[in-house]
Amino acid sequence: MRTFGILILLYFVSLNTLEAQTSPTSGNFPSFIAISDIHLDPTNTATWETAATTITQIAQGKNGGTKPSFILYLGDLPVHSDPRSSAQVANAMNEAGIALKGLRGIAEQANIPLLYLPGNNDSYTGDYHVFDTVLFKKDTIDMDRWPVITGKNPLSHLHDSIIGDQSLIQLGCYTAFPLGRSVPLEVIALNTVIFSPQHSDSVGMYYNYSQQHPEIRQQDADNELGWFFQQLMYAQDKGLQVVVAMHIPPGLDGYTGANSLGTGGKLMWDSTLHYRAGHSAEDLFVALLNHYKANIVGLIGGHTHLDGIRVVLGDANTPILPYISVPAISTDHGNNSSFKVVEFDPSQKFAFTNFVTYYHRNTDPIIHYDSTYSFNQEFENTDGLPILGRIQQIFSEDKVTGKSRLSIYLDRIYTTKNGPSYALSNDSQVTLYIKSLYY
């Protein structure tokens, strides 16, 4: 029997009215730092260096909050480059090596793990190409530290104590225990570039998973989805709670014009990919989330460069899982440079309890990351509910009143600094609906 689920994309777009907050973290819960899409090149070196300074202070617990437990980097270190130009590619990768060295330094100084996920720009052979590890050789001190770069740990990645399953490491997928093996919190790192539609890059060169090798791409998609299924079964069997991390999320791409009616925008995942010639990749993925939701803390990713939330809805359109969208350090989508600190509560199965977005306003003449907003502040979470609980509460109230109060809350946090080019308009609303099938 089929029932319908909805993946809701809640994007926050700037109206430039949010005032800076001080000490936005609650300080009561452990946390991790989430960073994405640095795209380092000479034009944004100062932006990254300033962000790195603030991130270093936070990682060492010097900003007034609890010292974070780990860092999650969600992909895309290099800037876009023409794959036909070996000089451009080499320069992009060298700049990415500088950023990687900076990330490693932050982790080492704070003595916390850094988990790295592959993005669509991270392949040496080109944008949206197959995964490779050349990038990690550009940080010559620790060239073999993929996928976990652990602060002050001399062991190679293959023997790192927090690494879990690496049977699909050749595709960029692995699991890790960022708080240590004795703590039942696991990160499942996916390579969702495989699921992205078949793009051509700026010079019309198709990536390797395209017309030339569609059977390899489909096989890799099958392998990754089957592996993900196995990891969720393992988590359920062992009583683990998992954070599902990725670069490219499922659903519609708000950057390309999706709206509250579910029209416009491009699918983030390729609808022609089907798991073993059966259900589409996205349908199976959402079905797995629905089935194993009791063991999933939430989802997190980057890619869009925008700040936001996606909510996975289950039966009767009930929110079952949150997806946290981590904005970019790079500003090349017109967004403001941003990163997040995500709080979680071990006593509530590691539920996400809050997140704080640190950002630099593009309109400010001096680069800094003093501007912040938190989920709990803007959603008036006075009951101290986890993020999902507060969203469920608002959904329940909306059903009674027949009004979308959630949209009102989201209107308010369109002030989160996605940049002035993302101001709200009558045809660009808050909630984007995407239907998926549960089987």
TORTI-138891 format. One record per residue: z, x, y of N, C-alpha, C in turn. Coordinates in steps of 0.02 Angstrom, whole numbers, padded with zeros to 5 digits, always signed. Example, Ala and Ser with C-alpha at 12.3 -4.5 7.8 and 13.67 -1.06 7.14 Angstrom:
% TORTI-138891
+00390+00660-00284+00390+00615-00225+00390+00660-00165/+00354+00642-00112+00357+00684-00053+00394+00645+00002/
END
This chain:
% TORTI-138891
+00000+00041-00060+00000+00000+00000+00000+00043+00062/-00041+00026+00110-00046+00064+00171-00003+00033+00226/+00031+00075+00262+00063+00053+00324+00041+00102+00378/+00045+00080+00440+00021+00121+00495+00078+00155+00530/+00068+00218+00546+00114+00255+00587+00079+00275+00651/+00117+00293+00701+00088+00314+00765+00119+00378+00786/+00078+00425+00806+00103+00487+00835+00096+00481+00910/+00151+00480+00946+00149+00468+01018+00153+00534+01054/+00109+00545+01100+00109+00605+01141+00136+00589+01209/+00191+00620+01227+00222+00608+01291+00214+00670+01333/+00168+00670+01380+00156+00730+01419+00189+00724+01487/+00218+00778+01510+00252+00780+01574+00206+00816+01623/+00190+00782+01678+00143+00809+01727+00178+00813+01794/+00166+00866+01832+00207+00880+01890+00189+00837+01950/+00241+00812+01983+00235+00783+02049+00270+00827+02101/+00295+00884+02077+00327+00933+02121+00386+00905+02159/+00428+00864+02125+00486+00836+02159+00551+00855+02126/+00549+00893+02072+00611+00909+02037+00648+00966+02070/+00712+00958+02082+00752+01011+02111+00777+01056+02055/+00786+01120+02072+00811+01168+02023+00882+01150+02004/+00897+01161+01940+00964+01150+01914+00995+01217+01896/+01059+01223+01901+01093+01284+01881+01131+01272+01816/+01133+01325+01774+01167+01321+01710+01150+01257+01673/+01085+01244+01658+01066+01180+01630+01086+01169+01558/+01100+01223+01521+01119+01215+01451+01190+01188+01447/+01204+01152+01393+01270+01123+01385+01321+01177+01367/+01297+01231+01335+01342+01284+01314+01383+01268+01252/+01374+01207+01226+01415+01186+01169+01379+01195+01102/+01314+01205+01103+01275+01208+01042+01237+01274+01037/+01225+01297+00976+01180+01355+00968+01109+01336+00989/+01068+01386+00999+01001+01373+01026+00952+01427+01004/+00888+01416+01019+00837+01467+01011+00789+01464+01070/+00756+01520+01084+00708+01523+01138+00638+01511+01110/+00599+01468+01142+00531+01453+01120+00482+01473+01175/+00434+01516+01156+00385+01543+01204+00316+01533+01174/+00267+01522+01216+00199+01513+01190+00147+01535+01242/+00089+01554+01218+00028+01562+01259+00039+01608+01319/+00055+01671+01305+00061+01720+01360-00008+01737+01387/-00057+01747+01343-00126+01764+01364-00125+01821+01415/-00094+01875+01397-00084+01928+01446-00150+01962+01466/-00160+01970+01532-00213+02011+01559-00189+02036+01627/-00225+02082+01660-00200+02111+01722-00185+02059+01777/-00216+02001+01773-00205+01951+01826-00137+01916+01821/-00106+01917+01762-00042+01882+01755+00013+01928+01730/+00004+01993+01739+00055+02040+01717+00121+02028+01751/+00120+02017+01816+00182+02006+01854+00217+01942+01831/+00177+01890+01815+00206+01828+01790+00243+01839+01725/+00211+01874+01678+00243+01886+01614+00304+01931+01621/+00299+01983+01662+00356+02028+01670+00416+01993+01700/+00404+01947+01747+00459+01910+01777+00489+01861+01726/+00445+01828+01688+00469+01783+01635+00509+01822+01584/+00485+01882+01566+00520+01923+01516+00589+01943+01540/+00596+01956+01605+00661+01973+01632+00711+01916+01624/+00688+01855+01640+00731+01797+01633+00747+01784+01559/+00696+01789+01516+00706+01778+01445+00755+01829+01416/+00751+01891+01439+00797+01943+01416+00869+01924+01434/+00880+01901+01494+00947+01880+01515+00973+01823+01472/+00930+01775+01459+00950+01718+01418+00964+01741+01346/+00920+01784+01319+00927+01808+01250+00992+01845+01240/+01017+01878+01293+01079+01915+01289+01140+01874+01309/+01129+01809+01323+01185+01766+01340+01213+01778+01409/+01171+01803+01456+01195+01820+01522+01179+01767+01575/+01156+01709+01553+01139+01657+01601+01191+01601+01604/+01249+01612+01573+01302+01561+01574+01303+01516+01515/+01252+01519+01472+01249+01477+01412+01265+01517+01350/+01264+01483+01293+01274+01516+01229+01215+01563+01213/+01230+01621+01187+01176+01667+01168+01133+01636+01114/+01067+01632+01125+01022+01603+01074+01024+01642+01009/+01009+01607+00954+01012+01637+00888+00948+01672+00868/+00891+01651+00895+00827+01682+00879+00775+01664+00931/+00718+01696+00927+00661+01682+00971+00603+01659+00928/+00568+01607+00949+00510+01581+00914+00450+01589+00960/+00402+01631+00940+00340+01638+00979+00285+01599+00943/+00253+01553+00980+00210+01503+00949+00136+01517+00956/+00118+01580+00967+00048+01599+00963+00013+01610+01029/-00044+01643+01025-00089+01660+01080-00060+01712+01127/-00062+01775+01105-00046+01832+01148-00106+01855+01189/-00166+01862+01159-00222+01889+01197-00253+01838+01245/-00287+01864+01294-00328+01821+01338-00394+01808+01303/-00430+01755+01323-00496+01741+01295-00543+01799+01310/-00585+01817+01262-00633+01871+01272-00698+01855+01235/-00752+01887+01257-00818+01878+01226-00821+01919+01162/-00825+01887+01104-00825+01925+01041-00885+01971+01033/-00937+01960+01075-00996+02005+01071-00983+02071+01107/-00929+02072+01147-00913+02133+01185-00854+02167+01153/-00866+02223+01119-00811+02258+01086-00761+02284+01138/-00785+02300+01198-00740+02325+01251-00693+02269+01274/-00720+02209+01284-00677+02152+01304-00625+02137+01252/-00647+02135+01190-00600+02120+01135-00546+02173+01131/-00566+02236+01135-00518+02291+01131-00468+02287+01189/-00492+02273+01249-00447+02267+01306-00398+02209+01298/-00424+02153+01273-00381+02094+01263-00327+02109+01212/-00346+02142+01158-00297+02158+01106-00247+02210+01130/-00269+02257+01170-00222+02307+01196-00171+02274+01243/-00194+02228+01285-00148+02191+01328-00099+02150+01285/-00125+02120+01232-00082+02081+01187-00030+02126+01154/-00049+02188+01140-00001+02235+01112+00055+02250+01160/+00039+02252+01225+00091+02262+01276+00140+02203+01276/+00112+02142+01272+00155+02083+01270+00197+02082+01207/+00167+02101+01151+00204+02102+01088+00261+02153+01091/+00247+02210+01120+00299+02260+01129+00356+02233+01172/+00338+02195+01225+00389+02165+01267+00431+02115+01229/+00400+02073+01188+00437+02025+01148+00483+02060+01099/+00456+02112+01066+00497+02150+01019+00557+02181+01054/+00546+02207+01115+00600+02237+01153+00655+02187+01170/+00635+02126+01187+00684+02074+01202+00726+02059+01141/+00693+02053+01083+00729+02038+01021+00775+02095+01002/+00752+02157+01010+00792+02214+00991+00854+02222+01036/+00844+02213+01102+00900+02219+01148+00954+02166+01134/+00931+02106+01116+00978+02052+01101+01001+02053+01029/+00967+02093+00987+00981+02097+00915+00977+02028+00882/+00921+01994+00895+00908+01929+00864+00837+01930+00836/+00823+01889+00785+00755+01888+00757+00704+01858+00804/+00643+01883+00799+00585+01854+00833+00536+01832+00779/+00523+01767+00775+00474+01740+00728+00408+01729+00764/+00354+01751+00733+00288+01748+00765+00241+01704+00725/+00208+01657+00758+00159+01613+00727+00089+01628+00754/+00037+01623+00713-00031+01637+00736-00059+01581+00780/-00092+01602+00835-00127+01555+00878-00201+01563+00871/-00239+01521+00904-00312+01523+00898-00343+01584+00932/-00307+01618+00976-00333+01678+01008-00311+01743+00974/-00272+01738+00922-00239+01797+00895-00279+01836+00844/-00339+01812+00827-00381+01849+00780-00423+01901+00817/-00427+01960+00789-00464+02014+00820-00539+01998+00825/-00564+01957+00780-00636+01944+00777-00658+01889+00824/-00612+01853+00855-00632+01803+00903-00589+01741+00904/-00599+01700+00956-00561+01639+00965-00576+01589+00909/-00524+01560+00880-00529+01513+00825-00557+01544+00762/-00555+01610+00756-00578+01643+00695-00522+01644+00643/-00539+01669+00584-00490+01672+00530-00432+01718+00549/-00375+01706+00520-00315+01744+00535-00322+01816+00512/-00298+01863+00554-00293+01932+00533-00232+01963+00567/-00213+02023+00546-00152+02055+00571-00166+02114+00616/-00229+02121+00639-00246+02178+00682-00203+02179+00745/-00189+02121+00772-00149+02116+00833-00083+02154+00827/-00052+02149+00770+00015+02178+00761+00013+02254+00756/-00046+02282+00746-00053+02354+00746-00058+02382+00817/-00064+02338+00867-00069+02360+00936-00001+02378+00966/+00052+02358+00932+00119+02381+00951+00135+02437+00902/+00118+02498+00920+00115+02553+00872+00183+02573+00843/+00238+02555+00878+00303+02575+00852+00320+02536+00789/+00306+02472+00790+00322+02430+00733+00261+02391+00710/+00209+02426+00691+00146+02393+00676+00148+02350+00614/+00199+02357+00572+00202+02317+00511+00255+02263+00515/+00275+02244+00576+00331+02199+00583+00311+02125+00582/+00251+02108+00566+00232+02038+00557+00260+02013+00491/+00283+01951+00485+00285+01900+00538+00351+01896+00575/+00403+01929+00548+00469+01926+00580+00485+01994+00610/+00496+01995+00674+00514+02056+00708+00588+02050+00723/+00629+02083+00682+00700+02073+00685+00733+02129+00725/+00773+02111+00773+00804+02160+00816+00844+02211+00778/+00827+02276+00788+00864+02333+00761+00868+02334+00685/+00824+02297+00651+00823+02299+00578+00768+02347+00556/+00785+02402+00523+00735+02452+00506+00690+02433+00447/+00706+02380+00413+00667+02361+00354+00599+02334+00373/+00549+02344+00332+00484+02315+00344+00487+02240+00332/+00437+02205+00358+00438+02132+00354+00439+02107+00282/+00408+02144+00237+00404+02121+00167+00473+02119+00133/+00521+02156+00161+00587+02158+00131+00641+02132+00177/+00620+02099+00230+00669+02074+00278+00711+02019+00245/+00776+02022+00256+00822+01977+00221+00813+01904+00241/+00784+01890+00300+00779+01821+00321+00712+01789+00301/+00666+01830+00274+00603+01802+00251+00613+01760+00189/+00581+01701+00188+00583+01658+00129+00520+01665+00089/+00481+01613+00086+00419+01613+00047+00363+01644+00088/+00327+01692+00059+00269+01723+00092+00209+01724+00046/+00206+01675+00001+00150+01672-00047+00084+01655-00013/+00087+01628+00048+00026+01611+00085+00021+01652+00149/+00051+01711+00148+00053+01753+00208-00017+01773+00230/-00065+01776+00184-00133+01796+00203-00166+01744+00248/-00140+01683+00248-00166+01631+00293-00123+01625+00356/-00070+01665+00361-00027+01661+00420+00032+01614+00412/+00046+01593+00350+00100+01545+00337+00158+01580+00302/+00219+01561+00319+00278+01590+00286+00338+01546+00302/+00394+01558+00270+00457+01526+00288+00508+01580+00304/+00558+01562+00345+00609+01610+00364+00675+01574+00375/+00729+01610+00368+00797+01584+00380+00826+01622+00440/+00812+01598+00500+00829+01636+00561+00903+01646+00572/+00946+01606+00541+01018+01614+00548+01048+01651+00489/+01005+01675+00443+01029+01709+00384+01023+01665+00322/+01018+01696+00265+01006+01660+00202+01062+01611+00185/+01122+01625+00209+01179+01582+00191+01181+01517+00231/+01139+01512+00283+01138+01452+00326+01077+01410+00307/+01087+01346+00291+01032+01305+00265+00984+01279+00318/+00963+01324+00364+00912+01306+00413+00851+01351+00402/+00794+01320+00390+00733+01357+00374+00678+01339+00424/+00640+01389+00444+00580+01377+00484+00519+01382+00438/+00478+01329+00439+00414+01331+00403+00361+01346+00455/+00331+01405+00450+00280+01427+00498+00211+01411+00471/+00174+01369+00506+00107+01349+00485+00053+01384+00527/-00006+01389+00500-00064+01410+00538-00110+01350+00546/-00099+01312+00599-00137+01250+00608-00204+01262+00643/-00221+01325+00657-00288+01339+00682-00339+01318+00630/-00321+01323+00567-00365+01302+00512-00385+01229+00520/-00340+01187+00546-00353+01115+00551-00390+01096+00615/-00400+01143+00660-00432+01128+00724-00505+01109+00714/-00532+01063+00755-00603+01046+00750-00647+01108+00759/-00708+01103+00737-00753+01161+00736-00781+01172+00806/-00746+01214+00843-00766+01231+00911-00819+01286+00911/-00854+01291+00966-00889+01353+00981-00855+01382+01042/-00854+01448+01046-00820+01479+01102-00864+01479+01164/-00841+01513+01216-00876+01509+01281-00946+01537+01279/-00962+01577+01229-01030+01605+01224-01068+01574+01165/-01042+01519+01138-01077+01484+01086-01072+01513+01017/-01025+01559+01007-01017+01590+00941-00966+01552+00900/-00986+01526+00845-00941+01486+00804-00890+01531+00770/-00831+01503+00761-00781+01542+00725-00795+01539+00649/-00761+01580+00612-00780+01591+00542-00771+01530+00497/-00730+01481+00520-00719+01421+00479-00770+01368+00497/-00831+01384+00509-00879+01335+00534-00936+01325+00485/-00996+01312+00514-01053+01297+00470-01066+01351+00418/-01051+01413+00436-01066+01467+00390-01024+01464+00326/-00960+01444+00334-00915+01445+00276-00871+01383+00274/-00899+01323+00275-00857+01263+00274-00816+01256+00211/-00843+01282+00155-00806+01275+00092-00743+01319+00092/-00745+01377+00126-00687+01420+00130-00634+01387+00174/-00656+01359+00229-00609+01325+00274-00575+01267+00239/-00613+01227+00202-00584+01171+00166-00536+01195+00112/-00553+01249+00079-00509+01277+00028-00444+01302+00059/-00449+01335+00116-00389+01359+00150-00346+01301+00173/-00378+01248+00197-00340+01188+00218-00304+01158+00158/-00338+01153+00102-00307+01127+00041-00246+01170+00021/-00256+01236+00024-00202+01281+00004-00141+01274+00051/-00154+01269+00116-00099+01265+00162-00061+01198+00155/-00098+01143+00149-00065+01078+00142-00026+01075+00076/-00055+01102+00022-00019+01104-00041+00044+01146-00037/+00038+01203-00002+00096+01247+00008+00150+01213+00050/+00129+01177+00102+00176+01141+00145+00214+01088+00103/+00177+01053+00061+00207+01004+00016+00260+01037-00028/+00244+01095-00056+00291+01131-00099+00354+01152-00060/+00345+01174+00002+00402+01197+00042+00449+01138+00059/+00420+01080+00071+00462+01022+00086+00499+00999+00023/+00466+01002-00034+00501+00985-00097+00558+01034-00110/+00545+01098-00097+00596+01149-00106+00656+01136-00060/+00641+01120+00003+00695+01106+00051+00737+01047+00029/+00704+00995+00004+00741+00936-00020+00784+00955-00080/+00757+00994-00126+00793+01013-00186+00853+01057-00171/+00847+01101-00120+00900+01148-00104+00946+01123-00048/+00932+01065-00022+00974+01038+00031+00966+01075+00097/+00904+01097+00112+00890+01133+00174+00866+01086+00228/+00877+01104+00291+00847+01070+00348+00795+01117+00377/+00737+01091+00392+00681+01133+00413+00656+01114+00483/+00636+01166+00519+00598+01159+00581+00526+01176+00565/+00480+01129+00577+00410+01140+00563+00377+01167+00627/+00354+01230+00624+00326+01263+00683+00252+01274+00675/+00215+01269+00730+00142+01275+00727+00116+01292+00797/+00053+01309+00801+00022+01321+00867-00012+01258+00891/-00058+01231+00851-00097+01172+00872-00067+01110+00838/-00042+01062+00877-00012+01002+00847-00065+00951+00827/-00046+00903+00785-00091+00847+00771-00090+00798+00830/-00134+00749+00828-00137+00699+00881-00192+00711+00930/-00192+00673+00984-00242+00680+01036-00222+00734+01087/-00272+00765+01115-00261+00818+01164-00259+00786+01234/-00199+00782+01263-00192+00754+01330-00228+00793+01383/-00239+00858+01371-00273+00899+01420-00345+00877+01431/-00375+00846+01380-00444+00824+01384-00451+00751+01405/-00397+00720+01427-00402+00655+01457-00379+00596+01417/-00337+00606+01366-00310+00549+01328-00264+00508+01373/-00259+00443+01358-00217+00400+01400-00175+00354+01357/-00138+00309+01390-00089+00268+01355-00121+00217+01308/-00185+00205+01316-00219+00157+01273-00246+00189+01210/-00236+00255+01204-00260+00290+01145-00334+00305+01147/-00364+00298+01206-00435+00314+01214-00441+00378+01255/-00499+00410+01249-00507+00473+01284-00472+00528+01247/-00487+00589+01266-00455+00645+01233-00488+00661+01167/-00480+00722+01146-00508+00744+01082-00452+00750+01031/-00471+00739+00968-00423+00750+00914-00407+00824+00910/-00343+00840+00903-00322+00909+00897-00338+00938+00828/-00338+00894+00777-00354+00915+00709-00420+00883+00688/-00457+00917+00646-00523+00896+00624-00517+00838+00575/-00544+00781+00592-00540+00722+00549-00583+00728+00487/-00629+00777+00485-00672+00785+00426-00639+00825+00371/-00582+00857+00386-00546+00894+00334-00506+00845+00292/-00516+00848+00227-00481+00803+00181-00448+00844+00126/-00386+00828+00113-00350+00865+00061-00377+00848-00007/-00407+00898-00040-00436+00890-00107-00481+00828-00111/-00523+00821-00060-00572+00766-00057-00539+00697-00053/-00475+00695-00035-00441+00631-00029-00427+00613+00043/-00364+00607+00061-00345+00587+00127-00358+00642+00178/-00366+00623+00240-00377+00673+00291-00316+00718+00298/-00327+00778+00323-00273+00827+00330-00216+00798+00372/-00233+00765+00427-00180+00738+00470-00143+00681+00437/-00179+00637+00403-00146+00581+00369-00096+00606+00317/-00117+00655+00278-00072+00682+00227-00012+00716+00261/-00025+00753+00313+00029+00788+00348+00081+00739+00374/+00059+00686+00406+00106+00636+00433+00142+00600+00376/+00106+00587+00322+00138+00555+00264+00193+00599+00236/+00182+00664+00232+00233+00710+00209+00293+00711+00256/+00280+00710+00321+00335+00707+00369+00377+00644+00358/+00343+00589+00346+00378+00525+00336+00421+00527+00273/+00393+00556+00219+00428+00556+00155+00488+00603+00155/+00481+00660+00190+00534+00711+00189+00573+00715+00255/+00571+00661+00294+00601+00662+00360+00676+00678+00359/+00710+00661+00304+00782+00674+00300+00797+00749+00300/+00749+00789+00282+00759+00862+00279+00723+00899+00335/+00695+00862+00383+00658+00893+00438+00696+00883+00503/+00712+00937+00537+00745+00934+00602+00697+00907+00655/+00637+00933+00655+00586+00914+00703+00528+00963+00700/+00480+00953+00744+00421+00995+00748+00418+01028+00816/+00386+01086+00819+00379+01121+00882+00314+01161+00882/+00281+01165+00940+00218+01201+00944+00198+01213+01016/+00139+01241+01025+00115+01259+01092+00043+01236+01101/-00002+01282+01123-00074+01273+01127-00098+01234+01188/-00068+01177+01203-00093+01136+01258-00078+01165+01326/-00030+01211+01329-00004+01240+01392+00038+01191+01432/+00047+01131+01407+00083+01079+01443+00151+01065+01411/+00197+01043+01454+00264+01025+01431+00262+00953+01406/+00297+00937+01352+00295+00869+01329+00332+00856+01266/+00328+00795+01242+00358+00774+01179+00308+00731+01142/+00303+00741+01077+00269+00694+01034+00321+00665+00987/+00316+00601+00973+00363+00569+00929+00325+00540+00869/+00346+00558+00809+00315+00530+00749+00349+00465+00733/+00310+00411+00728+00336+00345+00712+00324+00329+00639/+00374+00299+00607+00368+00278+00538+00359+00204+00532/+00389+00174+00480+00383+00103+00469+00409+00063+00528/+00375+00008+00543+00394-00036+00598+00396+00002+00665/+00353+00053+00671+00349+00092+00732+00416+00121+00754/+00456+00142+00705+00521+00172+00720+00513+00247+00727/+00538+00277+00780+00534+00350+00787+00573+00384+00731/+00539+00431+00698+00572+00465+00642+00581+00540+00654/+00539+00570+00696+00544+00642+00708+00519+00658+00779/+00551+00707+00812+00524+00730+00876+00480+00792+00867/+00430+00798+00909+00391+00859+00915+00399+00885+00986/+00421+00946+00993+00431+00976+01059+00372+01020+01075/+00338+01004+01130+00282+01043+01153+00306+01097+01201/+00292+01160+01184+00315+01216+01225+00260+01236+01274/+00272+01234+01338+00220+01252+01387+00205+01326+01387/+00154+01345+01423+00128+01414+01421+00158+01458+01475/+00161+01523+01459+00174+01573+01510+00112+01580+01554/+00054+01580+01524-00009+01582+01562-00017+01518+01603/-00052+01525+01659-00064+01467+01703-00138+01448+01704/-00177+01470+01654-00249+01460+01659-00272+01390+01644/-00227+01344+01628-00245+01273+01623-00222+01234+01684/-00203+01269+01737-00178+01236+01797-00105+01218+01794/-00072+01237+01740-00001+01222+01731+00041+01275+01766/+00105+01262+01772+00152+01312+01795+00178+01351+01736/+00191+01414+01746+00217+01458+01693+00286+01435+01671/+00296+01427+01605+00358+01396+01580+00375+01422+01511/+00438+01414+01492+00461+01423+01423+00522+01379+01413/+00547+01375+01351+00601+01329+01336+00659+01363+01300/+00718+01333+01307+00775+01347+01264+00793+01281+01229/+00793+01281+01163+00805+01220+01124+00874+01226+01091/+00916+01175+01101+00983+01174+01071+00983+01132+01008/+01026+01150+00960+01031+01113+00898+01104+01112+00875/+01120+01063+00833+01189+01053+00812+01195+01059+00736/+01225+01113+00710+01233+01120+00638+01273+01064+00605/+01318+01033+00643+01359+00980+00614+01320+00914+00606/+01261+00910+00637+01218+00851+00630+01151+00870+00598/+01157+00909+00544+01098+00932+00507+01049+00969+00552/+01076+01007+00599+01038+01050+00644+00992+01010+00690/+01009+00948+00704+00968+00906+00748+00959+00938+00816/+00898+00931+00845+00887+00952+00913+00929+00909+00960/+00973+00940+00998+01018+00902+01042+00996+00903+01115/+00955+00952+01134+00934+00958+01203+00881+01012+01207/+00841+01011+01258+00800+01069+01274+00798+01077+01350/+00792+01139+01371+00789+01156+01442+00723+01193+01454/+00685+01170+01502+00623+01202+01521+00635+01244+01584/+00621+01308+01579+00624+01353+01637+00553+01363+01661/+00541+01357+01727+00473+01364+01751+00470+01393+01820/+00412+01420+01836+00396+01446+01903+00346+01400+01935/+00362+01375+01994+00315+01333+02030+00258+01376+02057/+00197+01356+02043+00140+01394+02068+00137+01395+02144/+00168+01346+02175+00166+01343+02248+00218+01389+02281/+00263+01417+02241+00314+01462+02268+00283+01531+02279/+00294+01561+02338+00263+01626+02352+00291+01684+02310/+00354+01678+02287+00385+01729+02248+00393+01704+02176/+00373+01745+02128+00378+01725+02058+00451+01726+02036/+00474+01670+02010+00541+01667+01981+00542+01607+01933/+00594+01604+01892+00601+01550+01843+00668+01515+01854/+00683+01502+01917+00746+01468+01934+00742+01393+01927/+00681+01365+01926+00673+01293+01920+00682+01273+01847/+00721+01221+01834+00733+01198+01766+00739+01123+01764/+00731+01096+01706+00752+01027+01693+00774+01024+01620/+00817+00978+01603+00838+00969+01534+00823+00898+01511/+00812+00892+01447+00802+00826+01418+00861+00780+01432/+00921+00804+01420+00980+00762+01426+00992+00738+01498/+00978+00781+01546+00986+00761+01615+00937+00706+01634/+00873+00718+01618+00821+00672+01641+00818+00607+01601/+00841+00609+01539+00842+00548+01499+00910+00514+01500/+00954+00539+01545+01020+00508+01554+01055+00498+01486/+01058+00552+01449+01086+00548+01382+01162+00554+01386/+01192+00503+01414+01265+00505+01426+01305+00497+01362/+01274+00471+01308+01310+00463+01245+01309+00527+01203/+01275+00578+01227+01272+00641+01190+01234+00637+01125/+01185+00593+01121+01145+00585+01060+01096+00643+01052/+01076+00658+00991+01020+00705+00982+00958+00679+01016/+00909+00721+01026+00847+00700+01060+00816+00640+01026/+00810+00643+00960+00780+00586+00924+00823+00524+00932/+00889+00531+00930+00933+00473+00937+00925+00439+01004/+00919+00479+01057+00910+00449+01124+00844+00413+01129/+00791+00442+01101+00726+00409+01102+00728+00345+01061/+00761+00346+01003+00768+00286+00963+00806+00232+01001/+00858+00252+01038+00897+00206+01078+00854+00172+01131/+00813+00211+01164+00769+00183+01216+00717+00137+01185/+00689+00157+01128+00641+00114+01093+00672+00047+01076/+00734+00048+01051+00769-00014+01032+00779-00058+01092/+00798-00028+01148+00808-00067+01209+00742-00096+01234/+00689-00058+01227+00624-00082+01249+00600-00142+01209/+00617-00142+01143+00598-00199+01101+00632-00263+01124/+00694-00256+01147+00732-00314+01170+00706-00340+01237/+00693-00294+01283+00673-00313+01350+00598-00326+01356/+00559-00299+01309+00487-00305+01313+00456-00260+01366/+00496-00215+01392+00472-00168+01443+00476-00097+01417/+00432-00055+01441+00431+00015+01419+00473+00057+01466/+00539+00055+01455+00584+00096+01496+00572+00170+01481/+00549+00185+01421+00534+00254+01405+00483+00283+01454/+00434+00243+01472+00384+00266+01520+00416+00281+01587/+00467+00243+01606+00501+00256+01669+00535+00324+01667/+00569+00337+01612+00601+00403+01605+00549+00459+01607/+00493+00447+01575+00442+00499+01573+00408+00508+01640/+00401+00453+01678+00375+00459+01746+00418+00507+01786/+00483+00503+01776+00530+00545+01813+00521+00618+01794/+00509+00631+01730+00503+00701+01711+00431+00724+01708/+00387+00687+01739+00322+00715+01755+00331+00768+01810/+00392+00772+01835+00408+00824+01883+00424+00890+01849/+00412+00896+01784+00431+00957+01748+00386+01015+01763/+00343+01016+01803+00304+01074+01821+00248+01090+01773/+00205+01042+01765+00142+01058+01733+00090+01073+01787/+00110+01073+01850+00064+01092+01903+00035+01033+01940/+00017+01041+02002-00006+00986+02043-00071+00954+02019/-00110+00990+01979-00173+00961+01955-00161+00908+01902/-00098+00898+01880-00083+00849+01829-00043+00790+01857/-00053+00774+01921-00018+00718+01950-00038+00653+01915/+00008+00606+01911-00006+00542+01878-00058+00503+01917/-00097+00464+01882-00144+00417+01912-00142+00353+01872/-00174+00302+01897-00171+00237+01864-00199+00239+01793/-00247+00283+01781-00278+00285+01715-00255+00345+01674/-00203+00377+01695-00175+00433+01657-00100+00421+01650/-00082+00385+01599-00013+00363+01592+00026+00410+01546/+00086+00389+01530+00134+00432+01498+00126+00436+01423/+00117+00379+01391+00122+00376+01319+00052+00371+01288/+00037+00417+01244-00029+00420+01212-00021+00402+01138/-00057+00351+01117-00048+00326+01049-00103+00354+01003/-00083+00377+00945-00129+00403+00895-00110+00375+00828/-00155+00341+00796-00138+00308+00732-00152+00355+00674/-00106+00356+00627-00114+00391+00564-00092+00345+00507/-00119+00356+00448-00101+00314+00391-00047+00346+00349/+00000+00305+00328+00047+00328+00276+00025+00298+00210/+00029+00337+00157+00010+00312+00091+00069+00314+00044/
END
